[in-house]
Every structure is written in C-alpha cells, then in structure tokens.
Amino acid sequence: MATERHHFELAKGINGLDKIVLRESRGRSAEVYLYGSHVTSWKNENGEELLHLSSKAIFKPPKPIRGGIPLCFPQFSNFGTLESHGFARNRIWEVEANPPPLPLNSCSSAFVDLILRPTEEDLKIWPHNFEFRLRVALGTEGELTLTSRIRNTNSDGKPFTFTFAYHTYFSVSDINEVRVEGLETLDYLDNLKNRERFTEQGDAITFESEVDKIYLSTPTKIAILDHEKKRTFVIRKDGLADAVVWNPWDKKSKTISDLGDEDYKYMLCVEAAAIERPITLKPGEEWKGRLELSAVPSSYSSGQLDPKKVLE
C-alpha cells in the first residue's frame, strides 16, 4: 500500500514556495502549492493548461494566489467579519502521511492529502478549533477531484458555522464564445445588485459584460461549453448546493492589481459552493464537500455544441 499512497513529488515552485506535482501515466498533471493548498495547474495529455492562472499572480505570502482553485474557508467573499474569502487560502498547509481513510471514487493513481489546523493567530480572529483535510486526486481519465473534509475539534462544546467555495478559474479560448449549461431557470443572488434575488431565464448562460452571481440549489452537474476549443468542462459536485459564476470583464479587471487587464477574456470562474445555507458543525462532526472536474471533447449538432450528451 505504501507505494500507492505517495504518487506525488515535492518540488520548488515560484519564489521557492513548496508545491506538489501529481502525474498520470498519459502525461496529464496537476500542481498544488502548500501555500493555500492551492491547485495552480491542471494539464491534459497534450500539455494544455485547463485552469487559468492570472498573468499577474503574486506568489508571495500573505497575498493569496490569483487563479487556479483557491479555497474559500471559513467564509465566502464578505459573508461575515473575516477577510474576504477567509484565511485557508493564505496559510501554509502540511502533507498528511496517514489521513483517516477516504474511499477513492475513481482509479486515482496520483493523489495527495493535505491538512490545515488553526494557529494561535487564527484562533484570535476565528475562535474555533478545526481540522481541514483536502485530498487532490488526478484520475486515470485525467479528471481532477478535490475532496474537502472539515471537522469541528472544539473542546469547549461549541458548534461553528462556515461558508465555503472552490473558487475555480477555468481557462477558456474566448469568453464571448462560452456557454454554461445546467443553471437555467434557477434562482440567483446578483452580487452586482446588492445580492438581490432573481430567476435565471431558460437559456444557457452566455457572457457579454461583468457577471457575479450566486446560483442557489444547483444540480450536481454543470457544463461549460467552449465553442472555439470544442471542449466541454464538466463540473460534478457533492455537498455544495450553490454555484458562483464570475467574470470581472474589462473595467473591474483594471481595478484588480493582481489580474492582467486582458485576463478576463480567457477565464471563467464557476465555483462549487455552500453559501446560502451555511454549514454548522457540532464538536466531533465532519462535513465533506467534493468537486470533480473533467474536460471532454464537445460534439457539434446543427452548428451548436450539444450539452445534452454531457449533462445526461
């Protein structure tokens, strides 16, 4: 078993930060920085990067890394009193050699288990003891799976409540040529309109201006169809009822110091999240939230991408 458990390598990343590299036999790969337990790269068998990393990403703690898959915990955005998106994404995590067992949902030959526990400083700003375990796994078909397990280890009997998101930045050929399927007719909170609640129309979501919406009670499967690349990303999620869709567009991009002015054209965030109904754990209780990403060739039907084959 021991040989199977450690199919990853530890390497030095940008600015000397430690990172984990996962490799799969056909040349697919993923990279995870211990800083933030942050997935910064996910490549297919052709070496194409499937995640978007900002052209101005800063790999210098305490600044979080812009792009890839930041972890938002214990707070999404400003839904609370902590810094935006919480502190898990700018702490140094540890590799966990012998985590509690977690069944593998697919044949993952390459995976790593990481753990975060609060420091004394963390307990001053969020007075709760927890263990946050993350497994990052690269499957034999190139799928990338992130499984979070968050446990309340308070000894004072107190429960705690948190919101959460996998803030995934997908790499797209041209934001104008992208559609999102699976969120039609759902209610959403519009962050550009003071989180007012609206209902999405019956059509696939397309992009022509800034978007920042939290879709509620979403299905377990969502698809991003990239017309130009003839590629579809399939997002499968468990334990995460909401889905955030975000693209800052041109004006907002210029106000974000660690995002290139043109980056918005080549990225789309679709984030599996638990926001509207925060998670509450009593001492000893554990929550699990799982995200599986896959990239599949899109099929064409009368000039249109055919999402039904993907979403069935």
LINBELLIN-V979435 format. One record per residue. N is the residue number from 1. PSI is psi in radians with two decimals (NA if undefined). BURIAL is I if it has 24 or more other C-alpha atoms within 12 Angstrom, else O. D_CENTER is the distance of its C-alpha to the mean C-alpha in Angstrom with 2 decimals. Layout:
n;psi;burial;d_center
N;PSI;BURIAL;D_CENTER
N;PSI;BURIAL;D_CENTER
//
This chain:
n;psi;burial;d_center
1;-0.66;O;29.07
2;-0.70;O;28.58
3;-0.58;O;28.25
4;-0.40;O;25.54
5;-0.33;I;23.40
6;0.93;I;23.07
7;1.03;I;22.02
8;2.83;I;20.26
9;2.56;O;21.82
10;2.28;O;21.59
11;2.97;O;22.13
12;2.28;O;22.49
13;-2.72;O;20.03
14;2.44;O;20.60
15;0.45;O;23.05
16;0.14;O;23.65
17;2.48;I;20.38
18;2.44;I;19.84
19;2.72;I;17.26
20;2.37;I;16.93
21;2.18;I;17.50
22;2.34;I;17.06
23;2.55;I;19.45
24;2.70;I;20.48
25;-0.51;O;24.10
26;0.27;O;23.82
27;-0.02;O;22.32
28;2.69;I;18.63
29;2.86;I;16.57
30;2.63;I;13.42
31;2.42;I;13.51
32;2.12;I;12.14
33;2.41;I;13.83
34;-0.47;I;15.37
35;1.87;I;15.06
36;0.00;I;11.99
37;0.87;I;11.06
38;1.99;I;9.03
39;2.09;I;8.29
40;-0.20;I;10.34
41;2.47;I;11.80
42;1.92;I;11.88
43;2.55;I;15.38
44;-3.06;I;17.50
45;-0.30;O;21.11
46;0.09;O;22.45
47;0.20;O;20.50
48;2.35;O;18.63
49;2.23;I;15.36
50;-0.29;I;12.67
51;2.67;I;10.06
52;2.17;I;11.54
53;2.28;I;12.56
54;2.45;I;14.84
55;-0.27;O;18.47
56;0.38;O;19.21
57;2.41;I;16.42
58;2.05;O;18.24
59;1.04;I;18.00
60;1.84;O;20.28
61;2.54;O;19.65
62;0.18;O;19.52
63;2.26;O;17.73
64;2.75;I;13.92
65;2.28;I;12.68
66;2.02;I;11.96
67;-3.10;I;9.60
68;-2.32;I;7.49
69;1.49;I;4.14
70;2.54;I;5.92
71;2.15;I;6.36
72;1.89;I;8.54
73;2.47;I;11.52
74;0.37;I;14.31
75;2.29;I;14.12
76;2.34;I;12.07
77;-2.30;I;13.82
78;0.56;O;17.54
79;1.05;I;17.80
80;-2.91;O;20.05
81;-0.10;O;22.05
82;3.07;I;19.68
83;2.70;I;18.34
84;2.31;I;15.66
85;0.23;I;12.25
86;-2.89;I;14.25
87;-0.11;I;15.07
88;-0.54;I;12.80
89;-0.15;I;11.17
90;0.74;I;14.78
91;2.70;I;16.50
92;2.14;I;17.64
93;2.90;I;16.57
94;2.60;I;19.02
95;2.33;I;19.11
96;2.03;I;20.49
97;-0.69;O;23.29
98;1.27;O;24.15
99;2.83;O;21.47
100;2.55;O;22.54
101;2.49;O;22.52
102;1.99;O;19.53
103;2.40;O;20.58
104;2.20;O;18.90
105;-0.33;O;18.16
106;3.06;O;18.87
107;1.48;O;20.94
108;1.93;I;18.62
109;-0.41;I;20.96
110;2.06;I;18.58
111;2.81;I;16.40
112;2.53;I;16.19
113;2.25;I;16.15
114;2.69;I;15.37
115;2.51;I;16.63
116;2.28;I;16.83
117;2.66;I;19.92
118;2.54;I;21.11
119;3.02;O;23.72
120;-0.68;O;26.88
121;-0.71;O;25.54
122;-0.70;O;22.39
123;-0.40;O;24.82
124;-0.61;O;26.80
125;-0.40;O;24.06
126;1.62;I;22.48
127;1.08;O;25.29
128;2.32;I;23.59
129;2.35;I;23.45
130;2.84;I;20.37
131;2.13;I;18.91
132;1.92;I;15.14
133;2.37;I;14.73
134;2.22;I;11.77
135;2.24;I;12.67
136;2.15;I;11.12
137;2.44;I;13.35
138;2.04;I;14.52
139;2.96;I;16.75
140;-0.33;I;20.14
141;0.18;I;19.17
142;0.02;I;16.41
143;2.55;I;13.58
144;2.16;I;10.53
145;2.27;I;9.88
146;2.13;I;8.04
147;2.04;I;10.46
148;2.35;I;10.76
149;2.09;I;14.39
150;2.17;I;15.65
151;2.42;I;19.45
152;2.01;I;21.98
153;0.40;I;24.58
154;2.38;I;26.71
155;-0.05;O;30.39
156;0.13;O;31.73
157;0.04;O;30.89
158;2.36;O;28.56
159;2.88;O;25.52
160;2.78;I;22.42
161;2.45;I;20.00
162;2.79;I;16.42
163;2.86;I;13.64
164;2.59;I;9.95
165;2.55;I;6.52
166;1.83;I;2.80
167;1.07;I;4.02
168;2.23;I;3.63
169;1.92;I;7.34
170;2.53;I;9.41
171;2.17;I;12.89
172;2.75;I;15.67
173;-0.65;I;19.43
174;2.02;I;20.46
175;-0.46;I;18.73
176;-0.29;I;22.13
177;0.31;I;22.05
178;2.48;I;18.80
179;2.61;I;18.71
180;2.23;I;16.27
181;2.52;I;17.91
182;-0.12;I;17.62
183;0.13;I;17.55
184;2.52;I;21.27
185;0.13;O;23.61
186;2.73;I;21.02
187;2.59;I;21.39
188;2.75;I;19.11
189;2.23;I;19.37
190;1.91;O;19.95
191;-0.28;I;18.88
192;-0.11;O;21.45
193;0.88;O;24.14
194;0.62;O;23.85
195;0.57;O;21.50
196;2.60;O;24.31
197;2.28;O;23.73
198;3.01;O;24.34
199;2.27;O;24.27
200;2.59;I;22.73
201;3.09;O;25.38
202;0.03;O;25.85
203;2.80;O;24.71
204;2.66;I;21.53
205;2.23;I;19.60
206;3.01;I;20.62
207;2.19;I;20.30
208;0.10;O;23.25
209;3.14;O;22.43
210;2.41;I;19.89
211;2.34;I;17.56
212;1.55;I;15.70
213;2.54;I;15.71
214;1.86;I;14.43
215;2.42;I;15.45
216;2.58;I;16.91
217;1.00;I;17.66
218;2.78;I;15.74
219;2.92;I;16.42
220;-0.13;I;14.53
221;2.30;I;14.33
222;2.54;I;13.49
223;2.45;I;14.56
224;2.05;I;14.31
225;2.07;I;17.77
226;1.79;I;18.63
227;-0.80;I;22.40
228;-0.70;O;23.40
229;-0.09;I;21.53
230;0.72;I;22.45
231;2.50;I;18.98
232;2.23;I;16.79
233;2.32;I;13.13
234;2.17;I;12.96
235;2.09;I;10.07
236;2.41;I;11.45
237;2.58;I;10.51
238;2.41;I;12.82
239;0.14;I;13.51
240;1.69;I;11.27
241;-0.45;I;13.91
242;2.89;I;12.51
243;2.13;I;10.55
244;2.35;I;10.41
245;2.14;I;11.76
246;2.30;I;12.44
247;2.19;I;14.67
248;-0.28;I;17.04
249;-2.97;I;19.89
250;-0.82;O;22.78
251;-0.86;O;24.21
252;-0.66;O;21.17
253;-0.65;I;19.97
254;-0.31;O;23.30
255;-0.12;O;22.74
256;1.90;O;19.52
257;-0.54;O;21.13
258;0.43;I;18.38
259;2.24;I;17.53
260;2.58;I;20.14
261;-0.53;O;22.30
262;-0.05;O;21.68
263;-0.59;I;17.95
264;-0.45;I;17.27
265;-0.40;I;19.23
266;0.29;I;16.94
267;2.71;I;13.42
268;2.23;I;11.70
269;2.13;I;8.63
270;1.98;I;8.04
271;2.05;I;5.77
272;2.24;I;6.65
273;2.82;I;8.61
274;1.75;I;11.99
275;-0.98;I;13.99
276;-0.73;I;17.35
277;1.65;O;18.45
278;2.72;I;17.40
279;2.28;I;17.50
280;2.26;O;20.79
281;2.30;I;21.74
282;2.83;I;25.31
283;2.32;O;26.26
284;-0.29;O;25.62
285;2.65;O;23.13
286;2.45;I;19.68
287;2.54;I;16.63
288;2.31;I;14.27
289;2.15;I;10.91
290;2.41;I;9.88
291;2.24;I;7.48
292;2.20;I;9.52
293;2.34;I;9.34
294;2.69;I;12.83
295;2.13;I;14.83
296;2.66;I;18.37
297;2.44;I;21.41
298;2.51;I;22.20
299;2.56;O;25.70
300;2.52;O;27.94
301;2.03;O;30.21
302;0.82;O;32.83
303;-0.09;O;30.93
304;2.65;O;27.74
305;2.52;I;24.62
306;1.63;I;24.96
307;-0.37;I;21.82
308;-0.66;O;23.86
309;-0.53;O;23.96
310;-0.72;I;20.19
311;-0.21;I;19.76
312;NA;O;22.76
//
